[in-house]
Amino acid sequence: MAGKYYIAADGGGTKLLTILYDEEFNIVSRAKSGGTNLLFRPQDVAEAEVRELADRLIPPDVSEIESFDASIVGPADYLVNALRQRCPVKAVRHWGEGHVALASAGVRYGIVAQAGTGSDAFLIQPGCVQTVGGWGMTLGDEGGGYDIGLRTLKAAIYAEDGRGPRSVLPEMIREAWGLGVLYDMIGKVSGNPDARSLVASVTYLTEKAAAMGDEAALAVYADAGHEMARQVLAVIRGGGGTWTGPIIASGGAWKGSAHMFETFRGEVLAVHPDAEIRFPDFEPIVGSVISRLLADGECGSEPIMEILRGKFAELRYRKPADLKE
């Protein structure tokens, strides 16, 4: 295969996504593995997975990678080493989670409400970067996927005990996990070496229940939106109360229900009525592509956004199905 080739990567608490693409932005291959945060996963397992990922991602006839651009939670050296065992990688650049989220929306500056497996808020302005949140699943990460999953399990418990509203969640969890009784989920969660991913995966049930109008599931999403608003309002206060650019709601947790975004948006607009609040155009992995191009001075943001809307159409950000535009 002739030409120049590039790799972009996005790694978080539960998964690592990579794409290999050429100089005309054609996607050559993709590969996926488990999360990159070694606080929650054994390093030997993560390293074995990325070696397999590198083999799947880079075809034998690709002899060199021009640039590896990534936004990764946790160390990235073991991934870079696995790629370089397959072929030379000329340049390696790491992009911050907030910068990539803004690039995915076609802008350099603004505020990011990041709700993936974990959560945090970023204020990114010329010469200034501030962060709120990101304290991890035990101490924080309110509004992220793990938190939503945990709140969902607790909502099911409350419904089962009669401490909360009746809900479809207990039955959904029993069926999805193959439990005889809901109480059996104690062993399912406590005995799992990757309980963080398991709990975060429950969000697909939260999404399904919310779409049915389940009161408990909708309350979970409202709480998540409220927590994200608190983080964004805090980072705005920390930056002096003014900023340039939009507020971008980025990350997979937002996709479950528009109720989360609507709660978040309403609370932020109540304090800052002129704020522009929206979703990104692309998934974060494309933000690494755009960050590379902007850093190299190869193009302005809007022309490249138009090109990538066609080339990377399958990597457009999926908004909540019930969102009213």
Contacts in CASP RR format, 6 or more apart in sequence:
PFRMAT RR
TARGET T0000
AUTHOR 0000-0000-0000
METHOD contacts of the structure
MODEL  1
MAGKYYIAADGGGTKLLTILYDEEFNIVSRAKSGGTNLLFRPQDVAEAEV
RELADRLIPPDVSEIESFDASIVGPADYLVNALRQRCPVKAVRHWGEGHV
ALASAGVRYGIVAQAGTGSDAFLIQPGCVQTVGGWGMTLGDEGGGYDIGL
RTLKAAIYAEDGRGPRSVLPEMIREAWGLGVLYDMIGKVSGNPDARSLVA
SVTYLTEKAAAMGDEAALAVYADAGHEMARQVLAVIRGGGGTWTGPIIAS
GGAWKGSAHMFETFRGEVLAVHPDAEIRFPDFEPIVGSVISRLLADGECG
SEPIMEILRGKFAELRYRKPADLKE
1 28 0 8 1.000
1 59 0 8 1.000
1 61 0 8 1.000
1 62 0 8 1.000
3 22 0 8 1.000
3 23 0 8 1.000
4 22 0 8 1.000
4 23 0 8 1.000
4 66 0 8 1.000
5 20 0 8 1.000
5 21 0 8 1.000
5 22 0 8 1.000
5 23 0 8 1.000
5 28 0 8 1.000
5 62 0 8 1.000
5 64 0 8 1.000
5 65 0 8 1.000
5 66 0 8 1.000
6 20 0 8 1.000
6 21 0 8 1.000
6 22 0 8 1.000
6 23 0 8 1.000
6 65 0 8 1.000
6 66 0 8 1.000
6 67 0 8 1.000
6 68 0 8 1.000
6 69 0 8 1.000
6 289 0 8 1.000
6 292 0 8 1.000
7 18 0 8 1.000
7 19 0 8 1.000
7 20 0 8 1.000
7 21 0 8 1.000
7 57 0 8 1.000
7 65 0 8 1.000
7 67 0 8 1.000
7 68 0 8 1.000
7 69 0 8 1.000
7 70 0 8 1.000
7 83 0 8 1.000
7 89 0 8 1.000
8 18 0 8 1.000
8 19 0 8 1.000
8 21 0 8 1.000
8 68 0 8 1.000
8 69 0 8 1.000
8 70 0 8 1.000
8 285 0 8 1.000
8 286 0 8 1.000
8 287 0 8 1.000
8 288 0 8 1.000
8 289 0 8 1.000
8 292 0 8 1.000
9 16 0 8 1.000
9 17 0 8 1.000
9 18 0 8 1.000
9 19 0 8 1.000
9 68 0 8 1.000
9 69 0 8 1.000
9 70 0 8 1.000
9 71 0 8 1.000
9 72 0 8 1.000
9 76 0 8 1.000
9 79 0 8 1.000
9 285 0 8 1.000
9 288 0 8 1.000
10 16 0 8 1.000
10 17 0 8 1.000
10 18 0 8 1.000
10 70 0 8 1.000
10 71 0 8 1.000
10 72 0 8 1.000
10 100 0 8 1.000
10 283 0 8 1.000
10 284 0 8 1.000
10 285 0 8 1.000
10 288 0 8 1.000
11 17 0 8 1.000
11 35 0 8 1.000
11 36 0 8 1.000
11 70 0 8 1.000
11 71 0 8 1.000
11 72 0 8 1.000
11 73 0 8 1.000
12 35 0 8 1.000
12 36 0 8 1.000
12 37 0 8 1.000
12 72 0 8 1.000
12 73 0 8 1.000
12 74 0 8 1.000
12 116 0 8 1.000
12 117 0 8 1.000
13 35 0 8 1.000
13 36 0 8 1.000
13 37 0 8 1.000
13 40 0 8 1.000
13 73 0 8 1.000
13 116 0 8 1.000
13 117 0 8 1.000
13 118 0 8 1.000
13 196 0 8 1.000
13 197 0 8 1.000
13 200 0 8 1.000
14 34 0 8 1.000
14 35 0 8 1.000
14 117 0 8 1.000
14 196 0 8 1.000
14 197 0 8 1.000
14 200 0 8 1.000
14 201 0 8 1.000
15 32 0 8 1.000
15 33 0 8 1.000
15 34 0 8 1.000
15 35 0 8 1.000
16 32 0 8 1.000
16 33 0 8 1.000
16 34 0 8 1.000
16 35 0 8 1.000
16 36 0 8 1.000
16 49 0 8 1.000
16 50 0 8 1.000
16 53 0 8 1.000
16 72 0 8 1.000
16 79 0 8 1.000
17 30 0 8 1.000
17 32 0 8 1.000
17 283 0 8 1.000
17 285 0 8 1.000
18 30 0 8 1.000
18 31 0 8 1.000
18 32 0 8 1.000
18 53 0 8 1.000
18 57 0 8 1.000
18 285 0 8 1.000
19 27 0 8 1.000
19 29 0 8 1.000
19 30 0 8 1.000
19 285 0 8 1.000
19 315 0 8 1.000
20 27 0 8 1.000
20 28 0 8 1.000
20 29 0 8 1.000
20 30 0 8 1.000
20 57 0 8 1.000
20 58 0 8 1.000
20 59 0 8 1.000
20 62 0 8 1.000
20 65 0 8 1.000
21 27 0 8 1.000
21 28 0 8 1.000
21 289 0 8 1.000
22 28 0 8 1.000
24 311 0 8 1.000
25 289 0 8 1.000
25 307 0 8 1.000
25 308 0 8 1.000
25 311 0 8 1.000
25 312 0 8 1.000
26 311 0 8 1.000
27 311 0 8 1.000
27 312 0 8 1.000
28 59 0 8 1.000
28 62 0 8 1.000
29 56 0 8 1.000
29 57 0 8 1.000
29 58 0 8 1.000
29 59 0 8 1.000
30 57 0 8 1.000
31 53 0 8 1.000
31 54 0 8 1.000
31 56 0 8 1.000
31 57 0 8 1.000
32 53 0 8 1.000
33 46 0 8 1.000
33 49 0 8 1.000
33 50 0 8 1.000
33 52 0 8 1.000
33 53 0 8 1.000
34 41 0 8 1.000
34 46 0 8 1.000
34 49 0 8 1.000
34 197 0 8 1.000
35 41 0 8 1.000
35 46 0 8 1.000
35 197 0 8 1.000
36 46 0 8 1.000
36 72 0 8 1.000
36 73 0 8 1.000
36 74 0 8 1.000
36 75 0 8 1.000
36 76 0 8 1.000
36 79 0 8 1.000
37 73 0 8 1.000
37 74 0 8 1.000
38 46 0 8 1.000
38 74 0 8 1.000
38 75 0 8 1.000
39 74 0 8 1.000
40 137 0 8 1.000
40 194 0 8 1.000
40 196 0 8 1.000
40 197 0 8 1.000
41 194 0 8 1.000
42 193 0 8 1.000
43 78 0 8 1.000
46 78 0 8 1.000
47 78 0 8 1.000
47 82 0 8 1.000
50 78 0 8 1.000
50 79 0 8 1.000
50 82 0 8 1.000
51 82 0 8 1.000
51 85 0 8 1.000
53 79 0 8 1.000
53 82 0 8 1.000
54 79 0 8 1.000
54 82 0 8 1.000
54 83 0 8 1.000
54 85 0 8 1.000
54 86 0 8 1.000
55 86 0 8 1.000
57 83 0 8 1.000
57 86 0 8 1.000
58 65 0 8 1.000
58 83 0 8 1.000
58 86 0 8 1.000
58 87 0 8 1.000
62 87 0 8 1.000
63 87 0 8 1.000
63 88 0 8 1.000
64 87 0 8 1.000
64 88 0 8 1.000
64 89 0 8 1.000
64 90 0 8 1.000
65 83 0 8 1.000
65 87 0 8 1.000
65 88 0 8 1.000
65 89 0 8 1.000
65 90 0 8 1.000
66 90 0 8 1.000
66 91 0 8 1.000
67 89 0 8 1.000
67 90 0 8 1.000
67 91 0 8 1.000
67 92 0 8 1.000
67 93 0 8 1.000
67 292 0 8 1.000
68 80 0 8 1.000
68 83 0 8 1.000
68 89 0 8 1.000
68 91 0 8 1.000
68 92 0 8 1.000
68 93 0 8 1.000
69 93 0 8 1.000
69 95 0 8 1.000
69 288 0 8 1.000
69 289 0 8 1.000
69 291 0 8 1.000
69 292 0 8 1.000
70 76 0 8 1.000
70 79 0 8 1.000
70 93 0 8 1.000
70 94 0 8 1.000
70 95 0 8 1.000
70 288 0 8 1.000
71 94 0 8 1.000
71 95 0 8 1.000
71 96 0 8 1.000
71 97 0 8 1.000
71 98 0 8 1.000
71 99 0 8 1.000
71 100 0 8 1.000
71 284 0 8 1.000
71 287 0 8 1.000
71 288 0 8 1.000
72 79 0 8 1.000
72 94 0 8 1.000
73 97 0 8 1.000
76 94 0 8 1.000
80 89 0 8 1.000
80 92 0 8 1.000
83 89 0 8 1.000
93 291 0 8 1.000
93 292 0 8 1.000
93 295 0 8 1.000
95 103 0 8 1.000
95 287 0 8 1.000
95 288 0 8 1.000
95 291 0 8 1.000
97 112 0 8 1.000
97 114 0 8 1.000
97 120 0 8 1.000
97 122 0 8 1.000
97 284 0 8 1.000
98 112 0 8 1.000
98 114 0 8 1.000
98 122 0 8 1.000
98 124 0 8 1.000
98 250 0 8 1.000
99 124 0 8 1.000
99 291 0 8 1.000
100 284 0 8 1.000
100 287 0 8 1.000
100 288 0 8 1.000
100 291 0 8 1.000
101 112 0 8 1.000
101 114 0 8 1.000
101 122 0 8 1.000
101 248 0 8 1.000
101 250 0 8 1.000
101 251 0 8 1.000
101 280 0 8 1.000
101 284 0 8 1.000
101 287 0 8 1.000
102 108 0 8 1.000
102 109 0 8 1.000
102 110 0 8 1.000
102 112 0 8 1.000
102 124 0 8 1.000
102 248 0 8 1.000
103 287 0 8 1.000
103 288 0 8 1.000
103 290 0 8 1.000
103 291 0 8 1.000
103 294 0 8 1.000
103 301 0 8 1.000
104 248 0 8 1.000
104 250 0 8 1.000
104 280 0 8 1.000
104 281 0 8 1.000
104 282 0 8 1.000
104 283 0 8 1.000
104 284 0 8 1.000
104 286 0 8 1.000
104 287 0 8 1.000
104 290 0 8 1.000
104 317 0 8 1.000
105 246 0 8 1.000
105 248 0 8 1.000
105 250 0 8 1.000
105 278 0 8 1.000
105 279 0 8 1.000
105 280 0 8 1.000
105 281 0 8 1.000
106 280 0 8 1.000
106 281 0 8 1.000
106 290 0 8 1.000
106 301 0 8 1.000
106 302 0 8 1.000
106 305 0 8 1.000
107 245 0 8 1.000
107 246 0 8 1.000
107 248 0 8 1.000
107 301 0 8 1.000
108 124 0 8 1.000
108 294 0 8 1.000
108 301 0 8 1.000
109 124 0 8 1.000
109 125 0 8 1.000
109 126 0 8 1.000
109 243 0 8 1.000
109 244 0 8 1.000
109 245 0 8 1.000
110 123 0 8 1.000
110 124 0 8 1.000
110 125 0 8 1.000
110 243 0 8 1.000
110 244 0 8 1.000
110 245 0 8 1.000
110 246 0 8 1.000
110 247 0 8 1.000
110 248 0 8 1.000
111 121 0 8 1.000
111 122 0 8 1.000
111 123 0 8 1.000
111 124 0 8 1.000
111 232 0 8 1.000
111 235 0 8 1.000
111 236 0 8 1.000
111 243 0 8 1.000
111 245 0 8 1.000
111 246 0 8 1.000
111 247 0 8 1.000
111 248 0 8 1.000
112 121 0 8 1.000
112 122 0 8 1.000
112 124 0 8 1.000
112 247 0 8 1.000
112 248 0 8 1.000
112 250 0 8 1.000
113 121 0 8 1.000
113 228 0 8 1.000
113 231 0 8 1.000
113 232 0 8 1.000
113 247 0 8 1.000
113 248 0 8 1.000
113 249 0 8 1.000
113 250 0 8 1.000
113 264 0 8 1.000
114 120 0 8 1.000
114 121 0 8 1.000
114 122 0 8 1.000
114 250 0 8 1.000
114 251 0 8 1.000
115 143 0 8 1.000
115 144 0 8 1.000
115 145 0 8 1.000
115 224 0 8 1.000
115 228 0 8 1.000
115 249 0 8 1.000
115 250 0 8 1.000
115 251 0 8 1.000
115 252 0 8 1.000
115 253 0 8 1.000
115 254 0 8 1.000
115 260 0 8 1.000
116 144 0 8 1.000
116 145 0 8 1.000
116 251 0 8 1.000
116 252 0 8 1.000
116 253 0 8 1.000
117 141 0 8 1.000
117 144 0 8 1.000
117 145 0 8 1.000
117 146 0 8 1.000
117 196 0 8 1.000
117 197 0 8 1.000
117 200 0 8 1.000
117 253 0 8 1.000
118 134 0 8 1.000
118 136 0 8 1.000
118 137 0 8 1.000
118 141 0 8 1.000
118 143 0 8 1.000
118 144 0 8 1.000
118 145 0 8 1.000
118 146 0 8 1.000
118 147 0 8 1.000
118 253 0 8 1.000
119 133 0 8 1.000
119 134 0 8 1.000
119 140 0 8 1.000
119 141 0 8 1.000
119 142 0 8 1.000
119 143 0 8 1.000
119 144 0 8 1.000
119 145 0 8 1.000
119 147 0 8 1.000
119 227 0 8 1.000
119 228 0 8 1.000
119 231 0 8 1.000
119 253 0 8 1.000
120 131 0 8 1.000
120 132 0 8 1.000
120 133 0 8 1.000
120 134 0 8 1.000
120 141 0 8 1.000
120 231 0 8 1.000
121 131 0 8 1.000
121 132 0 8 1.000
121 133 0 8 1.000
121 228 0 8 1.000
121 231 0 8 1.000
121 232 0 8 1.000
121 234 0 8 1.000
121 235 0 8 1.000
122 129 0 8 1.000
122 130 0 8 1.000
122 131 0 8 1.000
122 235 0 8 1.000
123 129 0 8 1.000
123 130 0 8 1.000
123 131 0 8 1.000
123 235 0 8 1.000
123 236 0 8 1.000
123 238 0 8 1.000
123 239 0 8 1.000
123 243 0 8 1.000
125 243 0 8 1.000
125 244 0 8 1.000
126 244 0 8 1.000
128 239 0 8 1.000
130 235 0 8 1.000
130 238 0 8 1.000
130 239 0 8 1.000
131 235 0 8 1.000
132 231 0 8 1.000
132 232 0 8 1.000
132 234 0 8 1.000
132 235 0 8 1.000
133 140 0 8 1.000
133 141 0 8 1.000
133 231 0 8 1.000
134 140 0 8 1.000
134 141 0 8 1.000
135 141 0 8 1.000
137 146 0 8 1.000
137 147 0 8 1.000
137 196 0 8 1.000
140 147 0 8 1.000
141 147 0 8 1.000
142 224 0 8 1.000
142 227 0 8 1.000
142 228 0 8 1.000
142 230 0 8 1.000
142 231 0 8 1.000
143 223 0 8 1.000
143 224 0 8 1.000
143 225 0 8 1.000
143 227 0 8 1.000
143 228 0 8 1.000
143 253 0 8 1.000
144 224 0 8 1.000
144 228 0 8 1.000
144 253 0 8 1.000
145 200 0 8 1.000
145 203 0 8 1.000
145 224 0 8 1.000
145 252 0 8 1.000
145 253 0 8 1.000
146 196 0 8 1.000
146 199 0 8 1.000
146 200 0 8 1.000
147 224 0 8 1.000
147 227 0 8 1.000
148 200 0 8 1.000
148 202 0 8 1.000
148 203 0 8 1.000
148 206 0 8 1.000
148 220 0 8 1.000
148 221 0 8 1.000
148 224 0 8 1.000
148 253 0 8 1.000
149 199 0 8 1.000
149 200 0 8 1.000
149 202 0 8 1.000
149 203 0 8 1.000
149 206 0 8 1.000
149 220 0 8 1.000
150 199 0 8 1.000
151 220 0 8 1.000
151 223 0 8 1.000
151 224 0 8 1.000
152 169 0 8 1.000
152 202 0 8 1.000
152 203 0 8 1.000
152 205 0 8 1.000
152 206 0 8 1.000
152 217 0 8 1.000
152 220 0 8 1.000
153 173 0 8 1.000
153 185 0 8 1.000
153 189 0 8 1.000
153 199 0 8 1.000
153 202 0 8 1.000
155 164 0 8 1.000
155 167 0 8 1.000
155 169 0 8 1.000
155 216 0 8 1.000
155 217 0 8 1.000
155 219 0 8 1.000
155 220 0 8 1.000
156 167 0 8 1.000
156 169 0 8 1.000
156 170 0 8 1.000
156 172 0 8 1.000
156 173 0 8 1.000
156 182 0 8 1.000
156 216 0 8 1.000
157 163 0 8 1.000
157 182 0 8 1.000
158 164 0 8 1.000
158 165 0 8 1.000
158 216 0 8 1.000
159 165 0 8 1.000
159 166 0 8 1.000
159 167 0 8 1.000
159 169 0 8 1.000
159 170 0 8 1.000
159 216 0 8 1.000
160 170 0 8 1.000
160 182 0 8 1.000
164 216 0 8 1.000
165 215 0 8 1.000
165 216 0 8 1.000
165 219 0 8 1.000
166 215 0 8 1.000
167 209 0 8 1.000
167 214 0 8 1.000
167 215 0 8 1.000
167 216 0 8 1.000
167 217 0 8 1.000
168 209 0 8 1.000
168 212 0 8 1.000
168 214 0 8 1.000
168 217 0 8 1.000
169 205 0 8 1.000
169 206 0 8 1.000
169 209 0 8 1.000
169 214 0 8 1.000
169 216 0 8 1.000
169 217 0 8 1.000
170 182 0 8 1.000
172 205 0 8 1.000
172 208 0 8 1.000
172 209 0 8 1.000
173 179 0 8 1.000
173 182 0 8 1.000
173 185 0 8 1.000
173 202 0 8 1.000
173 205 0 8 1.000
174 180 0 8 1.000
174 181 0 8 1.000
174 182 0 8 1.000
176 205 0 8 1.000
177 184 0 8 1.000
177 185 0 8 1.000
177 188 0 8 1.000
179 185 0 8 1.000
179 188 0 8 1.000
188 198 0 8 1.000
189 195 0 8 1.000
189 198 0 8 1.000
189 199 0 8 1.000
192 198 0 8 1.000
203 253 0 8 1.000
203 256 0 8 1.000
206 217 0 8 1.000
206 220 0 8 1.000
206 221 0 8 1.000
206 256 0 8 1.000
206 257 0 8 1.000
207 217 0 8 1.000
207 255 0 8 1.000
207 256 0 8 1.000
207 257 0 8 1.000
209 216 0 8 1.000
209 217 0 8 1.000
210 217 0 8 1.000
210 218 0 8 1.000
210 220 0 8 1.000
210 221 0 8 1.000
210 256 0 8 1.000
210 257 0 8 1.000
210 259 0 8 1.000
211 257 0 8 1.000
211 321 0 8 1.000
211 322 0 8 1.000
217 257 0 8 1.000
218 257 0 8 1.000
218 259 0 8 1.000
221 256 0 8 1.000
221 257 0 8 1.000
221 259 0 8 1.000
221 260 0 8 1.000
221 263 0 8 1.000
222 259 0 8 1.000
222 260 0 8 1.000
222 263 0 8 1.000
224 253 0 8 1.000
224 260 0 8 1.000
224 263 0 8 1.000
225 260 0 8 1.000
225 261 0 8 1.000
225 263 0 8 1.000
225 264 0 8 1.000
225 267 0 8 1.000
226 263 0 8 1.000
226 264 0 8 1.000
226 267 0 8 1.000
228 249 0 8 1.000
228 260 0 8 1.000
228 264 0 8 1.000
229 263 0 8 1.000
229 264 0 8 1.000
229 266 0 8 1.000
229 267 0 8 1.000
229 268 0 8 1.000
232 247 0 8 1.000
232 264 0 8 1.000
232 268 0 8 1.000
233 267 0 8 1.000
233 268 0 8 1.000
233 271 0 8 1.000
236 243 0 8 1.000
236 271 0 8 1.000
236 272 0 8 1.000
245 276 0 8 1.000
246 275 0 8 1.000
246 276 0 8 1.000
246 277 0 8 1.000
246 278 0 8 1.000
247 268 0 8 1.000
247 275 0 8 1.000
247 276 0 8 1.000
247 277 0 8 1.000
247 278 0 8 1.000
248 278 0 8 1.000
248 279 0 8 1.000
248 280 0 8 1.000
249 261 0 8 1.000
249 264 0 8 1.000
249 277 0 8 1.000
249 278 0 8 1.000
249 279 0 8 1.000
250 279 0 8 1.000
250 280 0 8 1.000
250 284 0 8 1.000
250 317 0 8 1.000
251 284 0 8 1.000
253 260 0 8 1.000
254 260 0 8 1.000
254 261 0 8 1.000
254 279 0 8 1.000
254 319 0 8 1.000
254 320 0 8 1.000
255 318 0 8 1.000
255 319 0 8 1.000
255 320 0 8 1.000
256 320 0 8 1.000
256 321 0 8 1.000
257 320 0 8 1.000
257 322 0 8 1.000
258 320 0 8 1.000
258 322 0 8 1.000
258 323 0 8 1.000
258 324 0 8 1.000
259 322 0 8 1.000
260 320 0 8 1.000
261 279 0 8 1.000
261 320 0 8 1.000
261 323 0 8 1.000
264 277 0 8 1.000
265 277 0 8 1.000
268 275 0 8 1.000
268 277 0 8 1.000
269 275 0 8 1.000
269 277 0 8 1.000
279 317 0 8 1.000
279 319 0 8 1.000
280 317 0 8 1.000
281 305 0 8 1.000
281 309 0 8 1.000
281 316 0 8 1.000
281 317 0 8 1.000
282 290 0 8 1.000
282 308 0 8 1.000
282 312 0 8 1.000
282 315 0 8 1.000
282 316 0 8 1.000
282 317 0 8 1.000
283 315 0 8 1.000
283 316 0 8 1.000
283 317 0 8 1.000
285 315 0 8 1.000
286 308 0 8 1.000
286 312 0 8 1.000
286 315 0 8 1.000
289 308 0 8 1.000
289 312 0 8 1.000
290 301 0 8 1.000
290 304 0 8 1.000
290 305 0 8 1.000
290 308 0 8 1.000
293 299 0 8 1.000
293 300 0 8 1.000
293 304 0 8 1.000
294 300 0 8 1.000
294 301 0 8 1.000
298 304 0 8 1.000
309 316 0 8 1.000
END
